[in-house]
Amino acid sequence: MCATKKKPQVKKRIPLPIKPPKVEPKPNAYKRTPKHRTEWQGRAMRLNRLAAAIEHDSLLRGTLIYREELASEPAAFREPSLPLRDPIRLALKKYGVSSLYSHQAEAIDLVQAGRDIVVVTPTASGKSLTYILPLLNAVSERPDSAALLLFPLKALEQDQAAKLRQLQQELRGELDFSLAIFDGDTPSSERQKIKKTPPNFLITNPDMLHQGMLAYHQSWEKFFRRLRFIVIDELHAYRGVFGSHILQVFRRLKRLLYYYGAQPQFICLSATIANPDELASQLTGCEPVVIRDLVLQSPNANSG
């Protein structure tokens, strides 16, 4: 006898409703309104309240090493000793900058005097202009000047490129300069164009500098011979084991620059750390001038 297989039963599909059923909230459920959200953001997240909550917590009590409330101070403005070119000043006004902070003017003066610098100022203090403005001045004097801009993250590359492109639009016809991003996302066809016609501002990261430029330095000869400035942003990120690797990359870069007859200036930008001059000197081999603004340090910051 042959056993006959039973046909599998097909379950009937139940059509889903077009709109999901409305679920009534529980009577005791807390409903947040825009008013409550504003109060929560404006009051619960204040630093003073956060600090008080930490001190009242049994596990976190004593973890705050130092706390100080700084009174507000008026901003200090001044002009560089050597005034900026007129097109740059007009572009700054269109950019929304009517006057320069004192640390920005100091940075411009030192770079124009041929010094290496490390700028150590708080967040949103206009560190970008401390390298953009002297670089633009250099391009206005020597149109073939080149600068290497190093950023640890691609997001920072794009952010700084957007600022430079905005200035490029404002200066069009008055002071023309070129810029390009050279990283892992750059198409191969674009890479060949960059090597054949190097831009005034080349934006990249240490990894791409090591693998894509130093390993093929013969094809970058035009750029290296014209290189006058090296900008290292987020200097404080290059420490520890990662920093020891970057140190070898910079040493190799300096050997190749010596081979091609270039002696660029270093412009380093850092967050508020205790020893920026020591870190910059160890990484670059130069003796930079430290430019500080208002820096918050604990009483024992210099001892550790």
C-alpha positions as CSV (number, residue, x, y, z in Angstrom):
1,M,0.0,0.0,0.0
2,C,1.1,3.5,-0.8
3,A,0.7,6.2,1.8
4,T,-0.7,9.4,0.4
5,K,0.7,12.7,1.7
6,K,-1.7,15.1,3.2
7,K,-1.8,18.5,1.6
8,P,-0.5,21.2,4.0
9,Q,-3.2,23.4,5.2
10,V,-2.8,27.0,4.1
11,K,-3.7,29.5,6.8
12,K,-6.0,32.2,5.8
13,R,-4.2,35.6,5.7
14,I,-6.0,38.3,7.7
15,P,-5.7,41.7,6.0
16,L,-4.0,44.3,8.2
17,P,-6.0,47.4,8.9
18,I,-4.9,50.5,7.0
19,K,-4.6,52.5,10.1
20,P,-3.3,51.1,13.4
21,P,-5.9,51.0,16.2
22,K,-5.8,54.0,18.4
23,V,-4.5,53.1,21.9
24,E,-5.8,55.3,24.7
25,P,-3.2,56.4,27.2
26,K,-3.4,55.1,30.7
27,P,-5.0,57.6,33.0
28,N,-1.9,57.8,35.3
29,A,0.6,58.0,32.4
30,Y,2.8,61.1,32.4
31,K,2.3,63.1,29.3
32,R,5.3,65.4,28.4
33,T,4.3,68.7,26.9
34,P,6.6,71.2,25.2
35,K,6.5,73.2,28.4
36,H,7.7,70.3,30.5
37,R,10.4,69.6,27.9
38,T,11.7,73.1,28.1
39,E,11.8,73.1,31.8
40,W,13.7,69.7,31.8
41,Q,16.3,71.0,29.3
42,G,16.6,74.4,30.9
43,R,16.8,73.3,34.6
44,A,17.6,69.6,35.0
45,M,20.7,69.7,32.7
46,R,22.4,72.7,34.2
47,L,25.9,72.1,35.3
48,N,25.3,73.3,38.8
49,R,22.4,70.9,39.3
50,L,24.4,68.1,37.8
51,A,27.3,68.8,40.1
52,A,25.0,68.8,43.1
53,A,23.4,65.5,42.0
54,I,26.9,64.0,41.8
55,E,27.8,65.2,45.3
56,H,24.6,63.8,46.8
57,D,25.1,60.4,45.1
58,S,26.6,57.8,47.4
59,L,28.6,56.2,44.6
60,L,29.7,59.3,42.7
61,R,30.4,61.5,45.7
62,G,34.0,62.8,45.7
63,T,34.6,62.1,42.0
64,L,34.6,65.8,41.1
65,I,38.3,66.8,41.3
66,Y,37.9,70.6,40.8
67,R,35.0,72.9,40.3
68,E,35.0,76.6,39.7
69,E,32.5,79.1,38.3
70,L,34.2,81.7,36.1
71,A,32.7,85.2,35.8
72,S,32.2,86.4,32.2
73,E,34.8,88.7,30.7
74,P,34.5,91.0,27.7
75,A,36.2,89.7,24.6
76,A,39.5,91.2,23.6
77,F,39.9,92.3,20.0
78,R,42.9,93.7,18.1
79,E,44.2,94.0,14.6
80,P,47.3,92.1,13.3
81,S,50.5,94.1,13.1
82,L,50.6,93.6,9.3
83,P,47.1,94.2,8.1
84,L,45.3,91.6,6.0
85,R,44.8,92.1,2.3
86,D,41.7,94.1,1.4
87,P,39.9,91.2,-0.4
88,I,40.4,89.0,2.7
89,R,39.0,91.7,5.0
90,L,36.0,92.2,2.8
91,A,35.4,88.4,2.6
92,L,35.6,88.3,6.4
93,K,32.9,90.9,6.7
94,K,30.6,89.0,4.3
95,Y,31.5,85.9,6.3
96,G,30.2,87.7,9.4
97,V,33.5,88.5,11.1
98,S,33.9,92.3,11.7
99,S,36.9,92.1,14.0
100,L,39.5,89.5,15.1
101,Y,40.0,88.2,18.6
102,S,43.4,88.9,20.2
103,H,44.6,85.3,19.9
104,Q,43.7,85.3,16.2
105,A,45.7,88.4,15.6
106,E,48.6,87.1,17.6
107,A,48.6,83.8,15.5
108,I,48.6,85.8,12.3
109,D,51.5,87.9,13.4
110,L,53.6,84.9,14.5
111,V,52.9,82.9,11.3
112,Q,53.8,85.9,9.1
113,A,57.0,86.2,11.1
114,G,57.9,82.6,10.2
115,R,57.3,81.1,13.6
116,D,55.7,77.7,14.4
117,I,52.7,78.0,16.7
118,V,50.3,75.9,18.7
119,V,46.9,77.5,19.4
120,V,45.3,76.4,22.7
121,T,41.9,78.0,23.1
122,P,38.4,76.8,24.2
123,T,35.8,75.4,21.9
124,A,34.1,77.9,19.5
125,S,36.9,80.4,19.9
126,G,37.6,80.8,16.2
127,K,40.7,78.5,16.0
128,S,40.1,77.9,12.3
129,L,40.8,81.5,11.3
130,T,44.2,81.3,13.1
131,Y,45.4,79.2,10.2
132,I,43.0,80.2,7.3
133,L,43.9,83.9,7.4
134,P,47.7,83.6,7.3
135,L,47.4,80.9,4.6
136,L,45.2,83.2,2.5
137,N,47.7,86.0,3.0
138,A,50.5,83.7,1.8
139,V,48.6,82.7,-1.3
140,S,48.0,86.4,-2.1
141,E,51.8,87.0,-2.0
142,R,52.8,83.8,-3.7
143,P,50.0,82.1,-5.7
144,D,51.9,78.8,-5.8
145,S,52.0,78.4,-2.0
146,A,50.7,75.1,-0.7
147,A,49.4,73.9,2.7
148,L,48.8,70.4,4.0
149,L,45.8,70.3,6.4
150,L,45.6,67.2,8.6
151,F,42.5,66.2,10.5
152,P,42.0,63.0,12.5
153,L,38.4,62.5,11.3
154,K,36.7,62.7,7.9
155,A,33.8,64.7,9.4
156,L,36.3,67.4,10.4
157,E,37.7,67.4,6.9
158,Q,34.3,68.1,5.4
159,D,33.6,70.8,8.0
160,Q,36.8,72.7,7.3
161,A,36.4,72.2,3.6
162,A,32.9,73.8,3.8
163,K,34.4,76.9,5.5
164,L,37.1,77.2,2.9
165,R,34.7,76.8,0.1
166,Q,32.5,79.6,1.5
167,L,35.5,81.9,1.6
168,Q,36.4,80.7,-1.9
169,Q,33.1,81.9,-3.1
170,E,33.4,85.3,-1.4
171,L,37.0,85.8,-2.8
172,R,36.2,84.7,-6.3
173,G,37.8,87.1,-8.8
174,E,39.8,88.9,-6.0
175,L,41.9,86.1,-4.6
176,D,41.6,82.7,-6.3
177,F,42.8,79.6,-4.5
178,S,42.3,75.9,-5.0
179,L,41.5,73.2,-2.4
180,A,40.9,69.5,-2.5
181,I,40.2,66.6,-0.1
182,F,42.4,63.5,-0.5
183,D,41.2,60.6,1.5
184,G,39.7,57.1,1.1
185,D,36.5,58.5,-0.4
186,T,38.3,60.4,-3.2
187,P,37.8,58.7,-6.6
188,S,40.9,57.4,-8.4
189,S,40.3,59.8,-11.3
190,E,40.2,62.7,-8.9
191,R,43.4,61.5,-7.2
192,Q,45.3,61.6,-10.4
193,K,44.1,65.2,-11.1
194,I,45.2,66.3,-7.6
195,K,48.7,64.8,-8.1
196,K,49.2,66.4,-11.5
197,T,47.8,69.8,-10.4
198,P,48.3,70.1,-6.6
199,P,45.9,72.6,-4.9
200,N,46.8,75.4,-2.6
201,F,45.1,73.7,0.3
202,L,45.2,69.9,0.5
203,I,42.9,68.4,3.2
204,T,43.7,64.8,4.3
205,N,44.2,62.7,7.4
206,P,47.3,61.0,8.9
207,D,46.3,57.5,7.7
208,M,46.0,58.7,4.1
209,L,49.2,60.8,4.4
210,H,51.0,57.5,5.4
211,Q,49.5,55.2,2.9
212,G,48.5,57.4,-0.1
213,M,51.2,60.1,-0.1
214,L,54.4,59.2,1.6
215,A,54.5,55.7,0.1
216,Y,54.2,57.3,-3.4
217,H,56.1,60.5,-2.7
218,Q,57.6,60.6,-6.3
219,S,54.1,61.4,-7.6
220,W,53.7,64.2,-5.0
221,E,57.0,66.0,-5.8
222,K,55.2,69.1,-7.2
223,F,53.2,69.5,-4.0
224,F,56.0,68.8,-1.6
225,R,58.3,71.3,-3.2
226,R,55.7,74.0,-2.9
227,L,54.6,73.1,0.7
228,R,55.0,76.1,3.0
229,F,52.6,75.2,5.9
230,I,51.4,72.1,7.7
231,V,48.3,72.4,9.8
232,I,47.7,69.8,12.5
233,D,44.2,70.1,13.9
234,E,43.1,68.3,17.2
235,L,46.7,68.0,18.3
236,H,45.5,66.6,21.7
237,A,44.2,63.4,19.9
238,Y,47.7,62.3,18.9
239,R,48.8,60.9,22.2
240,G,49.4,57.5,23.7
241,V,49.9,54.5,21.4
242,F,48.1,56.3,18.5
243,G,50.4,59.3,19.0
244,S,53.5,57.1,18.9
245,H,52.4,55.8,15.5
246,I,51.7,59.3,14.2
247,L,55.1,60.4,15.4
248,Q,56.7,58.0,13.0
249,V,54.6,59.3,10.2
250,F,55.6,62.9,10.9
251,R,59.3,61.9,11.1
252,R,59.0,60.2,7.7
253,L,57.2,63.3,6.3
254,K,60.0,65.6,7.5
255,R,62.7,63.4,6.0
256,L,61.0,63.6,2.6
257,L,60.4,67.3,2.8
258,Y,64.1,67.8,3.5
259,Y,64.8,65.6,0.4
260,Y,62.6,67.9,-1.7
261,G,64.0,71.1,-0.2
262,A,60.9,72.2,1.7
263,Q,60.9,73.6,5.2
264,P,57.2,74.3,6.0
265,Q,55.9,76.0,9.2
266,F,53.8,74.0,11.6
267,I,50.4,75.4,12.8
268,C,49.0,73.2,15.5
269,L,45.5,73.5,17.0
270,S,44.6,71.9,20.3
271,A,42.0,71.7,23.0
272,T,42.9,73.1,26.4
273,I,45.6,70.8,27.6
274,A,48.4,71.4,30.2
275,N,51.5,70.8,28.0
276,P,50.7,71.7,24.3
277,D,54.2,73.0,23.6
278,E,55.7,69.7,24.8
279,L,53.3,67.6,22.8
280,A,53.7,69.7,19.6
281,S,57.5,69.7,20.0
282,Q,57.6,65.9,20.4
283,L,55.4,65.3,17.3
284,T,56.8,67.8,14.9
285,G,60.4,68.4,16.1
286,C,59.9,72.1,16.1
287,E,59.8,74.7,19.0
288,P,56.3,76.3,18.7
289,V,55.1,79.4,20.4
290,V,52.0,78.7,22.5
291,I,49.0,81.0,22.0
292,R,46.5,80.7,24.8
293,D,43.2,82.3,25.6
294,L,41.1,81.7,28.7
295,V,42.1,78.2,29.8
296,L,40.5,76.5,32.7
297,Q,42.9,74.4,34.7
298,S,42.7,72.7,38.0
299,P,45.2,73.8,40.6
300,N,47.3,70.6,40.1
301,A,47.0,70.6,36.3
302,N,50.7,71.3,35.8
303,S,51.9,68.8,38.3
304,G,50.5,65.7,36.6
